[in-house]
Amino acid sequence: MKCTQYFLFVKQRSDRSIIKNEWILKTINTPLKTEIQTDGRIRKWSYIEEVGKYLRVILLEDGETVHNVFFDRSFKEG
């Protein structure tokens, strides 16, 4: 999995360190929703059953480099 230096830094936070790489890959490969930001970055969401939360993954414009990952409390499916 390709990732930015920012992601490696932020992944060390206690609220983000619990996020598993398999959840990130699931979100990239089979998202519930995908959006393109105005800066070209790509947002993808998936529901993570193990924790009962929605995960948001932000990819760079190349569609494969992970820039940010977090549980999105405001995401509404549908």
Phi, psi and omega in degrees: 000124177279143179208159180275164175297325178301313179300315180299323178290311183292328181298341180282345179297147184298325180283346181252339184294340179282348182286121183277147177300326179297326177291321179297313180296321177300316181295320179294316188276328182222066182287153171284326183210147177226137176224148173258125178284165179297335178273004178093348177291158187244128176258136176224143180234150168209159179267129180256104185302320184302330181244353179068035182223162175267135179255132174251130176243129176254121179253152172290174184302337180288349177078006180224343181270120181282127180252325182204150180212133177197161174281126186261101183289340183264357182291133177239123180288140176101000000 
